[in-house]
Amino acid sequence: MLDIFNYFEHAPVAWVIFVGLFSLLVGSFLNVVIYRLPIMLERDWKRECQLLFEDEGVKLPIDIPTDKFNLVFPHSHCPSCKSPVKPWQNIPVLSYLVQKGKCSHCQTSISIRYPFIEILTAIAGMIAAVQFGFSEQTLWALLFSYLLISMCFIDFDTMLLPDQLTLSMLWLGLLANLSATFVPLEDAVIGAVAGYMILWTIFQSFKLLTGKEGMGFGDFKLLAALGAWMGWQSLLLIVLMSSVVGAVAGIIILRLQEKHQQAIPFGPYLAIAGWISFYWQEQIVEFYMNTWVR
């Protein structure tokens, strides 16, 4: 084992390739998380509601599936014909290309998003390996990226940011910075508190002025988690970047949609801005200062 560590330490290219391949496999698992976690949460909420009302003597007409459903069971299968996916048919990206993006049994098209997320995760992993080399920082940066990718797509699909992910990311950020891995612990704690309070204040102000809720509480927790990883100094850049990108994307989406009242998730823009700031905050600030501040 020590020989492998020594090899990666002195062979950065091999380390980057290894992390990329490992992240490719993780990306396949993230596809499962993105699809199944919201369903698991919905089932749990239904069970809790049913138990709550049963205690009051009320029977709710809620149909809750009783089959075992989690991140492991049931095994991967085609959603159309229910045929099980064999291990050799579940190789990230390669299986999709070999099967030409279709189920090998019923020939139903498979969404290109699956290999896209796998490739995206691999690229994020390789960037972490290039940025931090063979170090503890890379391992933390991988966790950071994996969590953000999961939350980004879950929020895009369901308008939900599960506490299981946002709070886990927050505590992991504080844990990582116990030894000042990325920022001093003091900055991380202030960042977590300030991140939550910034969006909470915006939320309350908007609600007071309009009577409407402009974002969800999951967004507060996500920005708090980003503050825990990067410190309070990063929050202004993250909020500005996510707001600008979110506003532009929102205008485009609304123009393409027939119904202009549909809500747009803010979490993906926070996640993207947070990930970019994690690696290139100094360069972005320096570019801004040199370009716009005289």
BADRENDREN-231226 format. One line per 3 residues: for each residue x, y, z of N, C-alpha, C. Coordinates in steps of 0.001 Angstrom, whole numbers, plus 500000, padded with zeros to 6 digits. Layout:
<nodes>
X/Y/Z/X/Y/Z/X/Y/Z | ...;
</nodes>
This chain:
<nodes>
500833/498787/500000/500000/500000/500000/500866/501261/500000 | 501942/501232/500783/502847/502380/500826/503510/502601/499480 | 503764/501492/498766/504375/501617/497442/503438/502346/496483;
502135/502068/496590/501157/502745/495732/501110/504233/496056 | 501112/504557/497360/501101/505958/497770/502340/506684/497254 | 503496/506040/497388/504739/506645/496905/504712/506848/495395;
504118/505869/494708/504042/505968/493248/503191/507172/492832 | 502003/507297/493422/501122/508406/493073/501732/509751/493457 | 502464/509772/494561/503083/511017/495008/504121/511509/494017;
504780/510571/493348/505843/510951/492408/505412/510822/490948 | 504149/510462/490720/503638/510345/489349/502297/511076/489265 | 502320/512398/489191/501082/513188/489228/500110/512858/488100;
500622/512519/486934/499735/512193/485815/498947/510922/486121 | 499621/509925/486666/498949/508680/487034/497897/508931/488118 | 498213/509820/489050/497270/510162/490120/496017/510827/489550;
496198/511734/488603/495059/512418/487992/494195/511417/487224 | 494824/510516/486485/494079/509505/485728/493321/508580/486678 | 493978/508166/487751/493326/507286/488728/492103/507962/489341;
492264/509215/489734/491148/509946/490337/490026/510126/489319 | 490387/510379/488065/489379/510528/487029/488565/509257/486830 | 489242/508109/486775/488546/506828/486609/487696/506500/487828;
488243/506773/489014/487473/506535/490242/486233/507420/490269 | 486386/508680/489876/485255/509609/489871/484221/509214/488821 | 484680/508593/487745/483752/508101/486739/482810/507063/487352;
483371/506178/488185/482558/505177/488884/481631/505844/489893 | 482156/506841/490600/481330/507570/491561/480180/508267/490844 | 480449/508791/489647/479399/509445/488874/478247/508508/488570;
478561/507226/488322/477512/506238/488100/476654/506082/489356 | 477302/506092/490519/476557/506004/491777/475750/507270/492028 | 476290/508428/491652/475554/509678/491840/474273/509688/491026;
474278/509049/489859/473047/508924/489090/471964/508216/489895 | 472381/507200/490653/471439/506470/491507/470924/507381/492621 | 471850/508115/493259/471475/509018/494347/470498/510076/493849;
470804/510673/492710/469981/511755/492164/468563/511271/491864 | 468452/510058/491363/467132/509528/491026/466387/508989/492254 | 467085/508258/493107/466396/507507/494162/466185/508287/495457;
467114/509164/495825/466981/509849/497110/465677/510631/497225 | 465263/511419/496217/463974/512113/496346/462792/511150/496510 | 462834/510013/495840/461755/509030/495972/461750/508446/497376;
462923/508163/497910/463023/507651/499274/462461/508655/500274 | 462784/509927/500078/462284/510964/500978/460764/511102/500875 | 460247/511038/499657/458800/511146/499476/458076/510001/500188;
458620/508801/500074/458007/507655/500756/458046/507832/502275 | 459172/508340/502773/459285/508569/504218/458268/509607/504687 | 458113/510685/503914/457149/511734/504287/455728/511176/504309;
455398/510348/503330/454052/509761/503287/453810/508863/504494 | 454827/508085/504870/454681/507209/506031/454481/508033/507304 | 455260/509103/507428/455133/509952/508609/453751/510605/508683;
453255/511071/507539/451917/511676/507510/450852/510648/507871 | 451004/509455/507323/450030/508409/507604/450011/508047/509084 | 451201/507918/509687/451280/507581/511110/450705/508706/511970;
450973/509949/511570/450482/511098/512327/448960/511140/512349 | 448365/510935/511182/446905/510998/511114/446252/509745/511707 | 446939/508605/511626/446393/507392/512246/446312/507543/513752;
447272/508268/514335/447222/508531/515780/445995/509355/516150 | 445502/510149/515173/444315/510964/515407/443038/510246/514967 | 443192/508986/514547/442037/508201/514134/441556/508486/512736;
442426/509083/511893/442054/509419/510517/442856/508538/509572 | 442181/507944/508635/442833/507099/507638/443015/507878/506348 | 444268/508100/505965/444547/508849/504743/444556/507914/503538;
443987/508366/502420/444008/507547/501198/445346/507673/500469 | 446414/507310/501154/447752/507423/500571/448266/506027/500248 | 448671/505844/499017/449218/504563/498591/450732/504599/498743;
451244/503885/499730/452686/503866/499983/453230/502497/499582 | 454115/502432/498597/454689/501141/498193/455412/500474/499367 | 455295/499173/499432/455913/498424/500528/457181/497701/500100;
457528/497792/498824/458731/497104/498355/459980/497792/498893 | 461050/497050/499002/462314/497587/499502/462903/498531/498460 | 463142/499762/498873/463652/500766/497936/464642/501659/498657;
465914/501577/498261/466955/502438/498810/468029/502624/497750 | 469213/503033/498158/470272/503283/497187/470897/502001/496648 | 470548/500869/497258/471115/499586/496837/470075/498688/496174;
468877/498637/496762/467801/497793/496237/466638/498666/495746 | 465962/498281/494684/466257/497145/493817/467489/497410/492950 | 468031/496347/492386/469189/496497/491521/468804/497256/490252;
469787/497805/489591/469546/498616/488393/468769/497822/487344 | 467783/498483/486756/466971/497839/485736/466433/498900/484783 | 465984/498449/483634/465405/499363/482647/464052/499849/483160;
463819/501132/483225/462535/501639/483723/461364/501296/482810 | 461644/500927/481565/460583/500620/480621/460181/499144/480651 | 461152/498243/480431/460839/496811/480372/461185/496075/481661;
461792/496773/482616/462159/496218/483926/463240/495142/483858 | 463882/494989/482724/464957/494002/482614/466147/494441/483456 | 466744/493520/484232/467892/493895/485059/469091/494288/484206;
469849/495249/484707/471052/495701/484017/472220/494851/484498 | 472831/494141/483583/473969/493288/483929/475185/494155/484247 | 476138/493618/485047/477320/494421/485409/478070/494975/484206;
478197/494182/483137/478918/494656/481961/478112/495680/481151 | 476817/495799/481506/475991/496822/480860/475924/498101/481687 | 476677/498120/482778/476618/499252/483700/477983/499917/483863;
478848/499728/482887/480160/500375/482910/479982/501839/482506 | 480438/502766/483340/480202/504188/483046/480635/504585/481644 | 479796/505306/480956/480011/505868/479620/480182/504778/478553;
481091/503827/478787/481398/502808/477783/480160/501992/477413 | 479408/501545/478426/478209/500748/478147/477192/501563/477349 | 477078/502834/477666/476148/503702/476937/476541/503779/475461;
477835/503899/475194/478311/503993/473809/478139/502676/473074 | 478473/501566/473742/478360/500252/473111/476905/499942/472773 | 475992/500291/473694/474564/500017/473478/473875/501116/472676;
474661/502093/472223/474152/503202/471409/473011/503948/472093 | 473121/504064/473424/472143/504836/474180/470778/504203/474260 | 470720/502870/474143/469426/502188/474196/469504/500961/475095;
468352/500565/475642/468265/499340/476426/468534/498153/475517 | 469338/497204/475958/469685/496061/475125/468514/495105/474924 | 467458/495242/475747/466310/494340/475642/465167/494956/474842;
464718/496133/475240/463534/496717/474591/463874/497866/473644 | 465158/498235/473588/465628/499295/472692/465068/500674/473023 | 464554/500831/474251/464119/502155/474689/465333/503060/474891;
465222/504302/474475/466338/505237/474587/466664/505521/476049 | 467951/505595/476343/468435/505929/477679/468879/507389/477662 | 468479/508132/478677/468806/509557/478717/470315/509780/478673;
470713/510734/477859/472138/511066/477751/472657/511714/479038 | 471742/512078/479923/472168/512706/481175/472998/511757/482040 | 472756/510454/481926/473505/509497/482733/475008/509544/482422;
475412/509391/481160/476851/509513/480889/477365/510937/481098 | 476497/511938/480911/476918/513323/481132/477336/513535/482585 | 476527/513029/483518/476859/513178/484938/478119/512403/485280;
478297/511237/484684/479514/510448/484917/480755/511197/484430 | 480663/511763/483231/481800/512515/482684/482043/513780/483495 | 480969/514471/483881/481092/515682/484695/481789/515379/486020;
481411/514272/486652/482032/513884/487921/483503/513557/487721 | 483834/512886/486627/485230/512557/486337/486060/513820/486113 | 485509/514776/485379/486229/516040/485128/486439/516793/486436;
485383/516854/487271/485514/517532/488570/486577/516865/489423 | 486625/515526/489387/487633/514810/490154/489045/515081/489657 | 489218/515111/488357/490550/515368/487788/491016/516785/488086;
490085/517737/488064/490453/519117/488413/490934/519187/489856 | 490252/518456/490752/490683/518417/492156/492082/517824/492273 | 492342/516749/491513/493651/516093/491570/494753/516985/491017;
494439/517737/489967/495427/518658/489393/495694/519816/490351 | 494640/520332/490949/494752/521508/491823/495524/521201/493098 | 495243/520056/493719/495798/519771/495044/496813/518631/495063;
496974/517940/493937/497948/516864/493873/497570/515688/494768 | 498580/514896/495109/498349/513741/495974/498379/514216/497425 | 497202/514590/497930/497140/515177/499262/495777/514944/499889;
495683/515267/501154/494417/515172/501872/493400/516154/501300 | 493880/517284/500827/492983/518284/500253/492199/517728/499071 | 492838/516888/498274/492146/516298/497129/490968/515447/497573;
491152/514670/498615/490064/513815/499108/488882/514656/499566 | 489177/515732/500289/488097/516627/500718/487434/517301/499522 | 488255/517733/498549/487714/518401/497363/486833/517460/496553;
487157/516167/496540/486321/515191/495841/484952/515084/496507 | 484940/514984/497835/483671/514939/498555/482842/516187/498273 | 483500/517325/498290/482857/518608/498014/482187/518586/496643;
482902/518131/495627/482374/518108/494263/481242/517106/494111 | 481416/515922/494686/480379/514886/494569/479057/515359/495178 | 479140/515987/496335/477927/516470/496994/477255/517570/496181;
478046/518481/495648/477470/519581/494870/476797/519077/493594 | 477405/518108/492933/476807/517560/491713/475464/516903/492037 | 475429/516142/493120/474180/515490/493523/473093/516518/493808;
473423/517522/494601/472432/518527/494973/471976/519348/493779 | 472891/519651/492889/472564/520461/491717/471467/519796/490887 | 471624/518511/490601/470663/517833/489737/469377/517468/490477;
469477/517155/491763/468266/516874/492534/467389/518123/492611 | 467999/519264/492875/467229/520502/492963/466640/520869/491608 | 467386/520637/490560/466899/520931/489209/465684/520067/488878;
465703/518809/489321/464608/517874/489023/463394/518081/489917 | 463626/518337/491195/462539/518259/492179/462297/519532/492968 | 463143/520548/492799/463054/521773/493614/463302/521475/495093;
464092/520445/495360/464408/520062/496732/465920/520024/496930 | 466363/520460/498105/467750/520282/498529/467698/519496/499837 | 467863/518181/499770/467684/517337/500962/468646/517687/502085;
468122/517700/503311/468977/517943/504478/470086/516900/504577 | 469800/515697/504112/470819/514645/504173/472090/515045/503435 | 471951/515895/502428/473109/516334/501657/473632/517691/502128;
472732/518674/502300/473187/520018/502677/473838/520025/504058 | 473203/519365/505023/473760/519359/506377/475017/518506/506457 | 475038/517400/505713/476261/516584/505676/477429/517396/505131;
477152/518167/504086/478192/518997/503494/478656/520081/504465 | 477727/520654/505207/478073/521690/506183/479009/521129/507256 | 478624/519978/507848/479457/519407/508919/480797/518932/508377;
480811/518391/507165/482078/517954/506575/483003/519146/506325 | 482415/520286/505931/483230/521477/505722/483886/521950/507001 | 483121/521958/508091/483697/522347/509383/484743/521340/509839;
484467/520057/509611/485419/519015/509993/486715/519143/509200 | 486593/519407/507900/487779/519560/507059/488637/520725/507524 | 487993/521779/508006/488735/522978/508391/489127/523013/509870;
488906/521897/510566/489434/521799/511928/490941/522017/511936 | 491586/521540/510895/493036/521720/510755/493356/522738/509670 | 492398/523639/509389/492577/524703/508394/492976/524146/507032;
492286/523085/506605/492597/522471/505312/492428/523459/504171 | 491372/524264/504233/491134/525261/503186/491112/526690/503743 | 490485/526861/504905/490460/528164/505570/490552/527918/507076;
490942/528926/507851/490932/528757/509315/489539/528408/509828 | 489487/527618/510898/488205/527170/511445/487304/528348/511799 | 487880/529416/512334/487086/530592/512690/486361/531153/511473;
487072/531252/510345/486448/531744/509114/485363/530793/508633 | 485580/529492/508817/484603/528496/508383/483315/528595/509199 | 483448/528759/510505/482265/528862/511366/481489/530134/511047;
482203/531246/510929/481532/532506/510574/480895/532389/509195 | 481583/531708/508273/481050/531515/506928/479751/530728/506935 | 479680/529694/507782/478466/528889/507870/477300/529718/508405;
477565/530462/509461/476506/531295/510061/476090/532406/509100 | 477071/533099/508538/476772/534219/507639/476081/533740/506370 | 476497/532577/505848/475877/532046/504646/474393/531805/504831;
474048/531230/505965/472630/530979/506244/471873/532291/506428 | 472458/533205/507193/471764/534442/507532/471593/535366/506329 | 472532/535347/505398/472417/536218/504216/471161/535884/503431;
470990/534609/503084/469816/534230/502291/468538/534266/503126 | 468651/533984/504416/467475/534073/505283/466972/535516/505326 | 467877/536462/505408/467492/537883/505438/466863/538302/504117;
467456/537865/503009/466884/538180/501694/465489/537574/501569 | 465353/536343/502033/464069/535640/501993/462993/536401/502778 | 463340/536791/504008/462370/537482/504858/462024/538861/504307;
463000/539554/503754/462748/540880/503183/461823/540780/501970 | 462096/539809/501110/461272/539608/499916/459847/539221/500305 | 459722/538363/501306/458400/537935/501760/457638/539101/502372;
458337/539960/503099/457700/541115/503718/457194/542096/502672 | 457965/542259/501589/457603/543227/500555/456549/542703/499584 | 456595/541408/499293/455717/540864/498246/454670/539885/498763;
454881/539373/499973/453972/538363/500492/454221/536986/499909 | 455311/536838/499148/455647/535560/498520/456997/535069/499024 | 457197/533753/498899/458476/533160/499284/459348/533017/498041;
460500/533665/498065/461340/533694/496867/462294/532533/496725 | 462536/531778/497794/463457/530634/497732/463147/529694/498882 | 463783/528530/498854/463540/527531/499883/464609/527546/500952;
464310/526922/502074/465259/526876/503179/466487/526042/502833 | 466349/525143/501873/467507/524358/501452/468605/525227/500876 | 468206/526333/500225/469204/527262/499676/470023/527900/500796;
469355/528227/501922/470078/528808/503059/471155/527844/503541 | 470760/526570/503659/471679/525548/504183/472822/525289/503211 | 472518/525354/501918/473583/525144/500928/474619/526253/500992;
474171/527511/501083/475133/528610/501180/475889/528537/502503 | 475228/528110/503574/475921/527907/504848/477006/526848/504696 | 476696/525774/503966/477682/524713/503746/478864/525231/502932;
478585/526028/501922/479675/526605/501122/480542/527522/501977 | 479905/528281/502871/480663/529134/503784/481536/528321/504726 | 481047/527145/505137/481831/526288/506022/483069/525743/505331;
482988/525530/504029/484135/525014/503275/485123/526120/502895 | 484602/527305/502533/485460/528341/501957/485608/529591/502796 | 484888/529671/503914/485003/530844/504764/484072/531962/504340;
483888/532910/505237/482954/534008/504979/483407/534899/503828 | 484713/534922/503559/485229/535806/502512/484705/535447/501124 | 484293/534206/500931/483855/533747/499606/482377/534016/499344;
481622/534365/500366/480165/534408/500238/479674/535468/499259 | 480260/536652/499295/479817/537729/498410/479980/537329/496952 | 481117/536744/496609/481353/536321/495227/480361/535241/494818;
480109/534289/495699/479178/533201/495383/477776/533741/495145 | 477316/534621/496028/475973/535175/495886/475859/536001/494603 | 476866/536818/494318/476830/537641/493109/476837/536783/491850;
477728/535804/491797/477821/534944/490621/476538/534149/490408 | 476017/533551/491477/474809/532732/491349/473607/533587/490976 | 473554/534810/491487/472425/535700/491177/472441/536120/489714;
473615/536476/489215/473716/536904/487816/473392/535756/486874 | 474032/534601/487103/473788/533444/486244/472336/532980/486360 | 471815/532965/487603/470437/532552/487810/469446/533474/487129;
469717/534784/487177/468816/535750/486539/468807/535576/485025 | 469981/535421/484438/470063/535243/482983/469380/533935/482569 | 469707/532855/483283/469100/531557/482959/467591/531593/483182;
467156/532279/484247/465729/532366/484527/464974/533074/483426 | 465536/534167/482924/464885/534902/481835/464766/534027/480593 | 465836/533295/480299/465815/532416/479120/464770/531311/479291;
464749/530695/480467/463804/529602/480723/462366/530096/480647 | 462098/531251/481246/460743/531790/481239/460271/532139/479836 | 461196/532616/479015/460830/532952/477637/460539/531698/476817;
461175/530604/477183/460959/529356/476457/459729/528605/476941 | 459252/528947/478128/458100/528257/478708/456809/528990/478389 | 455752/528220/478268/454445/528823/478028/453882/529408/479318;
454118/528707/480442/453618/529183/481732/454731/529952/482432 | 454502/531219/482654/455542/532079/483196/455560/532108/484724 | 454717/531316/485361/454665/531340/486819/455425/530170/487451;
456030/529330/486610/456720/528164/487132/457971/528577/487905 | 458151/527973/489089/459303/528310/489929/460588/527776/489310 | 461669/528478/489585/462983/528091/489073/463902/527835/490257;
464557/526677/490313/465426/526383/491454/466657/527271/491459 | 467041/527722/492652/468228/528569/492808/469447/527741/493210 | 469199/526548/493758/470287/525697/494238/471354/525383/493205;
470970/525007/491963/472004/524700/490966/472965/525855/490706 | 472438/527092/490725/473302/528243/490474/474228/528502/491666 | 473710/528279/492862/474566/528365/494055/475666/527323/494002;
475293/526101/493621/476263/525007/493563/477354/525284/492532 | 476956/525747/491354/477929/526044/490295/478848/527185/490721 | 478258/528258/491262/479064/529403/491707/479996/528997/492841;
479512/528158/493749/480344/527699/494858/481498/526863/494380 | 481249/525978/493422/482321/525116/492918/483383/525938/492180 | 482947/526887/491364/483896/527741/490647/484720/528569/491637;
484058/529127/492641/484760/529944/493632/485755/529113/494438 | 485433/527861/494673/486304/526978/495444/487689/526883/494811 | 487732/526889/493486/489010/526723/492792/489614/528032/492282;
488776/528967/491858/489303/530125/491140/488856/531456/491724 | 488554/531488/493009/488102/532728/493634/489146/533834/493499 | 490390/533528/493811/491440/534546/493772/491619/535099/492360;
491597/534224/491365/491771/534666/489982/490608/535540/489525 | 489391/535188/489941/488215/535971/489547/488271/537364/490174 | 488602/537413/491457/488689/538703/492148/489805/539556/491545;
490938/538929/491259/492062/539658/490678/491707/540196/489297 | 491006/539370/488498/490573/539811/487168/489626/541003/487282 | 488696/540916/488230/487742/542011/488426/488456/543295/488840;
489376/543170/489768/490089/544359/490254/490926/545002/489157 | 491563/544176/488341/492419/544705/487274/491619/545270/486113 | 490390/544751/485938/489594/545156/484765/488671/546326/485050;
488030/546302/486231/486988/547275/486509/487359/548304/487557 | 488328/548011/488383/488718/548946/489444/490035/549605/489045 | 489992/550882/488937/491191/551649/488511/491783/552390/489700;
</nodes>
